[in-house]
Amino acid sequence: MRYIDSPRVRVEESYSPTHTYTFTGPCCVTGRDYSVTIAGANLFRFRQTDNIADLGLDADGREFVMTGTSPEGWEQIFGPEEE
């Protein structure tokens, strides 16, 4: 199950200036809300293919969609990103 399909996640749909969906829910590590916004066309394509790349998100957004882990939660688990 994808985290964005969890009953704990709220969805807001917007039509202006473009059609988007914003998914907001608690990070499974920190408990703090985190949000990702996905273009409507990208979400439609993802629902058809189940290919995470179709969402057009960066790595942080993809991780939240699939596991519910925010960038802050990821850092708590694995430490800060090395430069």
DAHU-V439985 format. One record per pair of residues at least 24 apart in sequence whose ideal C-beta (glycine too) atoms are under 10 Angstrom apart, sorted by the first residue. I is the first residue (numbers start at 1). J is the second residue. Records with the same first field share a line. If there is no record, write none. Layout:
I=J + J
//
This chain:
1=66
2=46 + 47 + 50 + 52 + 65 + 66 + 67 + 68
3=27 + 28 + 63 + 64 + 65 + 66 + 67 + 68 + 69
4=36 + 38 + 43 + 46 + 55 + 64 + 65 + 66 + 68
5=65
6=68
8=68
9=33 + 34 + 35 + 36 + 64 + 65 + 68
10=35
11=38 + 43
12=37
13=40 + 43
14=40
15=40
19=43 + 44
23=61 + 64 + 65
24=64
25=64 + 68 + 70
26=68 + 70 + 73
27=64 + 67 + 68 + 69 + 70 + 71 + 72 + 73 + 74 + 76
28=64 + 67 + 68 + 69 + 70 + 73
29=67 + 68 + 69 + 70 + 72 + 73 + 74 + 75 + 76 + 77
30=69 + 70 + 71 + 72 + 73 + 74 + 75 + 76
31=70 + 73
32=70 + 72 + 73
33=70
34=60 + 61 + 63 + 64 + 68 + 69 + 70 + 71 + 72 + 73
35=61 + 64 + 70
36=60 + 61 + 62 + 63 + 64 + 65 + 70
37=61
38=65
//
